[in-house]
């Protein structure tokens, strides 16, 4: 029987210190990555474009080949006030990264860094909700630029 993997152990991190031109195999995990504060959910999505190669020779069924690979990461959380000495990244800091179109390293990994997804990207979507009598929340989508890596460099 397979062991259950607890998703709580795999939060989202950002590293705005390491050069985005650094080779993926030289990026240290956890290194300078900072935890995104108070996430309630986060994830990774990969996609492959399909190049339609259908022709009159294909008959009634379409044909295609794999094209370019793309990826995104996402996060949803509760907005909190960050105090001095707290190294977590707040929703306000994420807003600034989005507004400034900051390109940075993003990662999802556990504390042992034995299961990692990381790559360079930018926040392509940012939203906040302020419901009545409930926690203020935020949502971000990170658009990947280039290769996604899946092993720690150290």
MDTraj code that builds the backbone (N, CA, C; nanometers):
import mdtraj as md
import numpy as np

residues = "UNK UNK UNK UNK UNK UNK UNK UNK UNK UNK UNK UNK UNK UNK UNK UNK UNK UNK UNK UNK UNK UNK UNK UNK UNK UNK UNK UNK UNK UNK UNK UNK UNK UNK UNK UNK UNK UNK UNK UNK UNK UNK UNK UNK UNK UNK UNK UNK UNK UNK UNK UNK UNK UNK UNK UNK UNK UNK UNK UNK UNK UNK UNK UNK UNK UNK UNK UNK UNK UNK UNK UNK UNK UNK UNK UNK UNK UNK UNK UNK UNK UNK UNK UNK UNK UNK UNK UNK UNK UNK UNK UNK UNK UNK UNK UNK UNK UNK UNK UNK UNK UNK UNK UNK UNK UNK UNK UNK UNK UNK UNK UNK UNK UNK UNK UNK UNK UNK UNK UNK UNK UNK UNK UNK UNK UNK UNK UNK UNK UNK UNK UNK UNK UNK UNK UNK UNK UNK UNK UNK UNK UNK UNK UNK UNK UNK UNK UNK UNK UNK UNK UNK UNK UNK".split()
xyz = np.array([
    [0.0835, -0.1181, 0.0000],
    [0.0000, 0.0000, 0.0000],
    [0.0883, 0.1248, 0.0000],
    [0.0533, 0.2218, -0.0795],
    [0.1318, 0.3448, -0.0906],
    [0.1070, 0.4354, 0.0297],
    [0.2095, 0.5128, 0.0662],
    [0.1969, 0.6084, 0.1752],
    [0.1340, 0.7375, 0.1255],
    [0.0457, 0.7918, 0.2042],
    [-0.0207, 0.9192, 0.1772],
    [0.0809, 1.0325, 0.1887],
    [0.0810, 1.1265, 0.0940],
    [0.1681, 1.2443, 0.0998],
    [0.0822, 1.3631, 0.1400],
    [0.1160, 1.4255, 0.2506],
    [0.0398, 1.5374, 0.3038],
    [0.0772, 1.6667, 0.2305],
    [-0.0171, 1.7245, 0.1587],
    [0.0065, 1.8463, 0.0823],
    [0.0461, 1.9658, 0.1673],
    [0.0116, 1.9644, 0.2943],
    [0.0479, 2.0739, 0.3850],
    [0.1986, 2.0918, 0.3912],
    [0.2727, 1.9830, 0.3670],
    [0.4185, 1.9859, 0.3782],
    [0.4870, 2.0486, 0.2577],
    [0.4112, 2.0895, 0.1556],
    [0.4687, 2.1406, 0.0302],
    [0.4176, 2.2807, -0.0018],
    [0.4611, 2.3817, 0.0738],
    [0.4158, 2.5188, 0.0468],
    [0.4912, 2.5833, -0.0694],
    [0.4541, 2.7057, -0.1002],
    [0.5117, 2.7838, -0.2089],
    [0.6146, 2.8819, -0.1528],
    [0.7266, 2.8952, -0.2233],
    [0.8358, 2.9839, -0.1821],
    [0.8756, 3.0738, -0.2986],
    [0.9417, 3.1865, -0.2672],
    [0.9973, 3.2754, -0.3689],
    [1.1394, 3.3143, -0.3277],
    [1.2265, 3.3291, -0.4265],
    [1.3645, 3.3737, -0.4051],
    [1.3891, 3.4912, -0.4987],
    [1.3971, 3.6113, -0.4419],
    [1.4220, 3.7312, -0.5217],
    [1.5686, 3.7735, -0.5138],
    [1.6525, 3.6924, -0.4496],
    [1.7941, 3.7241, -0.4313],
    [1.8812, 3.6605, -0.5386],
    [1.8605, 3.5311, -0.5652],
    [1.9410, 3.4592, -0.6641],
    [1.9120, 3.5123, -0.8044],
    [2.0161, 3.5331, -0.8830],
    [2.0012, 3.5835, -1.0192],
    [1.9109, 3.4911, -1.1014],
    [1.8171, 3.5506, -1.1748],
    [1.7273, 3.4700, -1.2579],
    [1.7985, 3.4153, -1.3804],
    [1.9228, 3.4583, -1.4031],
    [2.0003, 3.4027, -1.5140],
    [2.0892, 3.2873, -1.4683],
    [2.0850, 3.2555, -1.3390],
    [2.1640, 3.1428, -1.2872],
    [2.1124, 3.0130, -1.3472],
    [2.2035, 2.9210, -1.3753],
    [2.1640, 2.7897, -1.4264],
    [2.0857, 2.7161, -1.3185],
    [1.9790, 2.6463, -1.3584],
    [1.8942, 2.5755, -1.2634],
    [1.9688, 2.4796, -1.1743],
    [2.0737, 2.4170, -1.2291],
    [2.1482, 2.3201, -1.1484],
    [2.2419, 2.3867, -1.0485],
    [2.2474, 2.5210, -1.0468],
    [2.3309, 2.5918, -0.9492],
    [2.2474, 2.6585, -0.8398],
    [2.1155, 2.6547, -0.8535],
    [2.0276, 2.7178, -0.7553],
    [2.0159, 2.6274, -0.6333],
    [2.0397, 2.6841, -0.5157],
    [2.0334, 2.6060, -0.3925],
    [1.8922, 2.6067, -0.3356],
    [1.8461, 2.4872, -0.3010],
    [1.7157, 2.4703, -0.2386],
    [1.7392, 2.4098, -0.1008],
    [1.6995, 2.4724, 0.0111],
    [1.6143, 2.5893, 0.0196],
    [1.6853, 2.7214, -0.0041],
    [1.8191, 2.7313, 0.0152],
    [1.8930, 2.8530, -0.0184],
    [1.8261, 2.9793, 0.0302],
    [1.8017, 3.0750, -0.0619],
    [1.7420, 3.2037, -0.0276],
    [1.5907, 3.2070, -0.0462],
    [1.5286, 3.0912, -0.0635],
    [1.3832, 3.0874, -0.0812],
    [1.3133, 3.1271, 0.0482],
    [1.2083, 3.2093, 0.0351],
    [1.1286, 3.2541, 0.1494],
    [0.9859, 3.2002, 0.1345],
    [0.9301, 3.1578, 0.2449],
    [0.7957, 3.1016, 0.2490],
    [0.6901, 3.2095, 0.2251],
    [0.5898, 3.1785, 0.1432],
    [0.4751, 3.2669, 0.1260],
    [0.3861, 3.2470, 0.2495],
    [0.3518, 3.3546, 0.3180],
    [0.2812, 3.3473, 0.4469],
    [0.1373, 3.2986, 0.4338],
    [0.1001, 3.2099, 0.5227],
    [-0.0378, 3.1675, 0.5495],
    [-0.1155, 3.1164, 0.4280],
    [-0.0521, 3.0319, 0.3491],
    [-0.1204, 2.9705, 0.2361],
    [-0.2270, 2.8723, 0.2845],
    [-0.3361, 2.8665, 0.2121],
    [-0.4372, 2.7640, 0.2362],
    [-0.4361, 2.6603, 0.1247],
    [-0.3737, 2.6950, 0.0122],
    [-0.3653, 2.6039, -0.1023],
    [-0.2577, 2.6563, -0.1969],
    [-0.1871, 2.5669, -0.2612],
    [-0.0940, 2.6048, -0.3679],
    [-0.0744, 2.4847, -0.4589],
    [-0.0238, 2.5111, -0.5798],
    [-0.0102, 2.4005, -0.6725],
    [0.0797, 2.4322, -0.7906],
    [0.1010, 2.3294, -0.8708],
    [0.1811, 2.3359, -0.9927],
    [0.0977, 2.2798, -1.1066],
    [0.1019, 2.3441, -1.2229],
    [0.0358, 2.2947, -1.3430],
    [0.1339, 2.2982, -1.4587],
    [0.1476, 2.1877, -1.5276],
    [0.2300, 2.1808, -1.6472],
    [0.1422, 2.1551, -1.7686],
    [0.1824, 2.2073, -1.8827],
    [0.1043, 2.1860, -2.0048],
    [0.1985, 2.1694, -2.1239],
    [0.1485, 2.1009, -2.2241],
    [0.2218, 2.0828, -2.3492],
    [0.1310, 2.1246, -2.4643],
    [0.1780, 2.2180, -2.5464],
    [0.1022, 2.2577, -2.6647],
    [0.0960, 2.1408, -2.7623],
    [-0.0166, 2.1309, -2.8322],
    [-0.0289, 2.0293, -2.9363],
    [-0.0204, 2.0967, -3.0723],
    [0.0621, 2.0410, -3.1586],
    [0.0747, 2.0908, -3.2955],
    [-0.0081, 1.9986, -3.3840],
    [-0.1120, 2.0527, -3.4437],
    [-0.2022, 1.9734, -3.5261],
    [-0.1311, 1.9315, -3.6542],
    [-0.1212, 1.8020, -3.6752],
    [-0.0580, 1.7500, -3.7973],
    [-0.1590, 1.6729, -3.8826],
    [-0.2871, 1.6979, -3.8560],
    [-0.3912, 1.6299, -3.9326],
    [-0.3841, 1.6698, -4.0792],
    [-0.4174, 1.5755, -4.1637],
    [-0.4212, 1.6020, -4.3072],
    [-0.5270, 1.5121, -4.3702],
    [-0.5379, 1.5190, -4.4971],
    [-0.6319, 1.4321, -4.5667],
    [-0.5917, 1.2857, -4.5513],
    [-0.4666, 1.2612, -4.5178],
    [-0.4187, 1.1245, -4.4958],
    [-0.4570, 1.0717, -4.3568],
    [-0.5026, 1.1593, -4.2696],
    [-0.5334, 1.1204, -4.1316],
    [-0.6669, 1.0481, -4.1188],
    [-0.7504, 1.0556, -4.2208],
    [-0.8828, 0.9956, -4.2099],
    [-0.9702, 1.0789, -4.1189],
    [-1.0566, 1.0156, -4.0409],
    [-1.1518, 1.0874, -3.9570],
    [-1.0945, 1.1240, -3.8198],
    [-0.9728, 1.0761, -3.7898],
    [-0.9136, 1.1048, -3.6588],
    [-0.8030, 1.2088, -3.6713],
    [-0.8039, 1.3044, -3.5775],
    [-0.7010, 1.4078, -3.5755],
    [-0.5669, 1.3463, -3.5377],
    [-0.4601, 1.4132, -3.5783],
    [-0.3256, 1.3709, -3.5430],
    [-0.2494, 1.4941, -3.4930],
    [-0.1550, 1.4737, -3.4038],
    [-0.0780, 1.5859, -3.3523],
    [0.0556, 1.5379, -3.2985],
    [0.1452, 1.6341, -3.2775],
    [0.2733, 1.6072, -3.2110],
    [0.2861, 1.7068, -3.0959],
    [0.3695, 1.6711, -3.0003],
    [0.3902, 1.7583, -2.8844],
    [0.4685, 1.8822, -2.9264],
    [0.4288, 1.9961, -2.8706],
    [0.4955, 2.1233, -2.8970],
    [0.5667, 2.1740, -2.7726],
    [0.5586, 2.3028, -2.7500],
    [0.6289, 2.3642, -2.6376],
    [0.5638, 2.3287, -2.5042],
    [0.6489, 2.3235, -2.4010],
    [0.6045, 2.2942, -2.2652],
    [0.5953, 2.4253, -2.1883],
    [0.4908, 2.4410, -2.1093],
    [0.4739, 2.5585, -2.0244],
    [0.4331, 2.5153, -1.8849],
    [0.4441, 2.6070, -1.7905],
    [0.4057, 2.5740, -1.6530],
    [0.3628, 2.6979, -1.5760],
    [0.2808, 2.6749, -1.4736],
    [0.2411, 2.7782, -1.3802],
    [0.2429, 2.7200, -1.2385],
    [0.2550, 2.8091, -1.1422],
    [0.2343, 2.7752, -1.0019],
    [0.1261, 2.8691, -0.9523],
    [0.0583, 2.8288, -0.8457],
    [-0.0481, 2.9131, -0.7917],
    [-0.0477, 2.9053, -0.6402],
    [-0.1067, 3.0067, -0.5795],
    [-0.1185, 3.0082, -0.4350],
    [-0.2400, 3.0865, -0.3911],
    [-0.3035, 3.0387, -0.2858],
    [-0.4167, 3.1043, -0.2228],
    [-0.3870, 3.1095, -0.0744],
    [-0.4152, 3.2226, -0.0112],
    [-0.3855, 3.2307, 0.1305],
    [-0.4655, 3.3359, 0.2030],
    [-0.4461, 3.3357, 0.3340],
    [-0.5049, 3.4375, 0.4201],
    [-0.4043, 3.5500, 0.4368],
    [-0.4492, 3.6723, 0.4191],
    [-0.3622, 3.7891, 0.4341],
    [-0.3330, 3.8117, 0.5823],
    [-0.2056, 3.8344, 0.6136],
    [-0.1649, 3.8600, 0.7524],
    [-0.0656, 3.9756, 0.7554],
    [-0.0563, 4.0399, 0.8713],
    [0.0444, 4.1437, 0.8923],
    [0.1747, 4.0756, 0.9324],
    [0.2819, 4.1071, 0.8622],
    [0.4129, 4.0491, 0.8917],
    [0.4868, 4.1433, 0.9863],
    [0.5407, 4.0882, 1.0933],
    [0.6131, 4.1690, 1.1921],
    [0.7630, 4.1639, 1.1629],
    [0.8360, 4.2569, 1.2214],
    [0.9815, 4.2627, 1.2050],
    [1.0417, 4.1292, 1.2501],
    [1.1324, 4.0768, 1.1697],
    [1.1973, 3.9503, 1.2023],
    [1.1293, 3.8287, 1.1418],
    [1.0097, 3.8475, 1.0875],
    [0.9378, 3.7376, 1.0223],
    [0.9831, 3.7339, 0.8769],
    [1.0450, 3.6230, 0.8349],
    [1.1019, 3.6125, 0.6999],
    [1.0012, 3.5685, 0.5947],
    [0.8762, 3.5445, 0.6347],
    [0.7766, 3.5028, 0.5365],
    [0.7398, 3.6194, 0.4447],
    [0.6904, 3.5873, 0.3259],
    [0.6513, 3.6886, 0.2278],
    [0.5015, 3.7135, 0.2412],
    [0.4626, 3.8388, 0.2629],
    [0.3226, 3.8742, 0.2850],
    [0.2490, 3.8997, 0.1537],
    [0.1171, 3.9118, 0.1632],
    [0.0352, 3.9455, 0.0461],
    [0.0730, 4.0831, -0.0076],
    [0.1132, 4.1752, 0.0807],
    [0.1559, 4.3077, 0.0350],
    [0.2849, 4.2994, -0.0471],
    [0.3772, 4.2151, -0.0044],
    [0.5011, 4.1964, -0.0812],
    [0.4713, 4.1291, -0.2152],
    [0.3768, 4.0350, -0.2169],
    [0.3372, 3.9706, -0.3427],
    [0.2745, 4.0723, -0.4370],
    [0.1939, 4.1635, -0.3830],
    [0.1348, 4.2699, -0.4644],
    [0.2447, 4.3521, -0.5321],
    [0.3478, 4.3873, -0.4545],
    [0.4589, 4.4658, -0.5091],
    [0.5334, 4.3873, -0.6166],
    [0.5562, 4.2574, -0.5946],
    [0.6216, 4.1736, -0.6971],
    [0.5378, 4.1714, -0.8243],
    [0.4053, 4.1613, -0.8090],
    [0.3171, 4.1621, -0.9258],
    [0.3220, 4.2981, -0.9962],
    [0.3046, 4.4057, -0.9199],
    [0.2993, 4.5405, -0.9780],
    [0.4282, 4.5762, -1.0511],
    [0.5421, 4.5341, -0.9949],
    [0.6720, 4.5652, -1.0551],
    [0.7145, 4.4649, -1.1616],
    [0.6300, 4.3666, -1.1882],
    [0.6593, 4.2616, -1.2868],
    [0.7932, 4.1941, -1.2568],
    [0.8172, 4.1684, -1.1294],
    [0.9432, 4.1100, -1.0847],
    [0.9552, 3.9649, -1.1301],
    [1.0665, 3.9349, -1.1936],
    [1.0973, 3.7969, -1.2326],
    [1.1848, 3.7394, -1.1219],
    [1.1462, 3.6218, -1.0716],
    [1.2154, 3.5616, -0.9576],
    [1.2120, 3.4101, -0.9695],
    [1.2834, 3.3444, -0.8798],
    [1.2766, 3.1983, -0.8674],
    [1.1580, 3.1641, -0.7784],
    [1.0779, 3.0643, -0.8180],
    [0.9624, 3.0179, -0.7420],
    [0.9781, 2.8682, -0.7201],
    [0.9309, 2.8188, -0.6073],
    [0.9490, 2.6765, -0.5768],
    [0.8378, 2.6232, -0.4878],
    [0.8145, 2.4946, -0.5006],
    [0.7291, 2.4186, -0.4096],
    [0.8150, 2.3019, -0.3623],
    [0.8378, 2.2950, -0.2291],
    [0.9165, 2.1825, -0.1761],
    [0.8846, 2.1593, -0.0293],
    [0.9197, 2.0402, 0.0180],
    [0.9011, 2.0076, 0.1590],
    [1.0247, 2.0485, 0.2378],
    [1.0168, 2.0414, 0.3688],
    [1.1266, 2.0899, 0.4532],
    [1.2562, 2.0137, 0.4320],
    [1.2493, 1.8891, 0.3891],
    [1.3707, 1.8120, 0.3620],
    [1.4255, 1.8397, 0.2225],
    [1.3506, 1.9152, 0.1418],
    [1.3875, 1.9478, 0.0034],
    [1.4176, 1.8220, -0.0772],
    [1.3403, 1.7154, -0.0504],
    [1.3617, 1.5920, -0.1265],
    [1.2598, 1.5742, -0.2395],
    [1.1635, 1.6643, -0.2492],
    [1.0685, 1.6660, -0.3597],
    [1.0451, 1.8123, -0.3954],
    [1.1021, 1.8545, -0.5081],
    [1.1063, 1.9971, -0.5413],
    [1.0602, 2.0215, -0.6845],
    [0.9835, 2.1290, -0.7041],
    [0.9551, 2.1851, -0.8361],
    [0.9987, 2.3314, -0.8263],
    [1.0863, 2.3765, -0.9161],
    [1.1282, 2.5167, -0.9106],
    [1.1682, 2.5685, -1.0470],
    [1.1512, 2.7000, -1.0650],
    [1.1868, 2.7637, -1.1904],
    [1.1682, 2.9141, -1.1798],
    [1.2042, 2.9827, -1.2870],
    [1.1942, 3.1282, -1.2939],
    [1.0569, 3.1659, -1.3483],
    [0.9953, 3.2681, -1.2869],
    [0.8659, 3.3136, -1.3340],
    [0.8292, 3.4478, -1.2748],
    [0.7095, 3.4932, -1.3047],
    [0.6587, 3.6202, -1.2547],
    [0.5118, 3.6040, -1.2208],
    [0.4602, 3.6899, -1.1330],
    [0.3188, 3.6846, -1.0972],
    [0.2384, 3.7444, -1.2123],
    [0.1606, 3.6602, -1.2788],
    [0.0803, 3.7062, -1.3924],
    [-0.0616, 3.7431, -1.3510],
    [-0.1037, 3.7002, -1.2340],
    [-0.2359, 3.7363, -1.1831],
    [-0.2284, 3.7491, -1.0311],
    [-0.2903, 3.8542, -0.9791],
    [-0.2959, 3.8788, -0.8351],
    [-0.4357, 3.9266, -0.8020],
    [-0.4966, 3.8687, -0.6994],
    [-0.6285, 3.9165, -0.6565],
    [-0.6383, 3.9097, -0.5045],
    [-0.7247, 3.9949, -0.4508],
    [-0.7536, 3.9980, -0.3082],
    [-0.9051, 3.9988, -0.2900],
    [-0.9502, 3.9376, -0.1810],
    [-1.0918, 3.9408, -0.1464],
    [-1.1043, 3.9871, -0.0022],
    [-1.2043, 4.0712, 0.0214],
    [-1.2285, 4.1282, 0.1541],
    [-1.3722, 4.0995, 0.1969],
    [-1.4030, 3.9746, 0.2291],
    [-1.5412, 3.9396, 0.2630],
    [-1.5830, 3.9924, 0.4001],
    [-1.7114, 4.0037, 0.4179],
    [-1.7667, 4.0468, 0.5458],
    [-1.7486, 3.9372, 0.6508],
    [-1.6951, 3.9738, 0.7663],
    [-1.6822, 3.8844, 0.8805],
    [-1.6038, 3.7570, 0.8478],
    [-1.5014, 3.7705, 0.7657],
    [-1.4162, 3.6563, 0.7288],
    [-1.2767, 3.7087, 0.6969],
    [-1.1821, 3.6185, 0.6915],
    [-1.0432, 3.6559, 0.6654],
    [-1.0259, 3.7164, 0.5259],
    [-0.9429, 3.8188, 0.5177],
    [-0.9016, 3.8736, 0.3888],
    [-0.8145, 3.7671, 0.3227],
    [-0.8327, 3.7447, 0.1925],
    [-0.7576, 3.6412, 0.1218],
    [-0.6892, 3.6984, -0.0011],
    [-0.5951, 3.6216, -0.0547],
    [-0.5267, 3.6586, -0.1783],
    [-0.5084, 3.5350, -0.2650],
    [-0.4950, 3.5581, -0.3956],
    [-0.4660, 3.4530, -0.4933],
    [-0.3581, 3.5040, -0.5871],
    [-0.2615, 3.4183, -0.6190],
    [-0.1603, 3.4538, -0.7181],
    [-0.1438, 3.3397, -0.8175],
    [-0.1064, 3.3769, -0.9393],
    [-0.0652, 3.2807, -1.0407],
    [0.0732, 3.3222, -1.0876],
    [0.1654, 3.2289, -1.0890],
    [0.3013, 3.2533, -1.1360],
    [0.3151, 3.1905, -1.2740],
    [0.3499, 3.2715, -1.3722],
    [0.3743, 3.2220, -1.5076],
    [0.5213, 3.1862, -1.5197],
    [0.5491, 3.0604, -1.5507],
    [0.6864, 3.0157, -1.5662],
    [0.7497, 3.0693, -1.6927],
    [0.8802, 3.0952, -1.6843],
    [0.9609, 3.1371, -1.8000],
    [1.0718, 3.0345, -1.8165],
    [1.0652, 2.9569, -1.9203],
    [1.1705, 2.8596, -1.9420],
    [1.1464, 2.7293, -1.8673],
    [1.2560, 2.6609, -1.8422],
    [1.2517, 2.5240, -1.7893],
    [1.2033, 2.5190, -1.6439],
    [1.1287, 2.4134, -1.6137],
    [1.0932, 2.3827, -1.4753],
    [1.1866, 2.2701, -1.4310],
    [1.2374, 2.2814, -1.3093],
    [1.3297, 2.1816, -1.2550],
    [1.2569, 2.1014, -1.1480],
    [1.2957, 1.9767, -1.1331],
    [1.2257, 1.8931, -1.0369],
    [1.3173, 1.8177, -0.9421],
    [1.4394, 1.8613, -0.9310],
    [1.5294, 1.7984, -0.8341],
    [1.6073, 1.9065, -0.7616],
    [1.6367, 1.8881, -0.6327],
    [1.7176, 1.9885, -0.5642],
    [1.8596, 1.9905, -0.6190],
    [1.9197, 2.1093, -0.6176],
    [2.0548, 2.1249, -0.6711],
    [2.1607, 2.0870, -0.5695],
    [2.1235, 2.0749, -0.4425],
    [2.2218, 2.0435, -0.3399],
    [2.1976, 1.9060, -0.2849],
])
top = md.Topology()
chain = top.add_chain()
for i, resn in enumerate(residues, 1):
    res = top.add_residue(resn, chain, resSeq=i)
    for name in ("N", "CA", "C"):
        top.add_atom(name, md.element.get_by_symbol(name[0]), res)
traj = md.Trajectory(xyz[None], top)
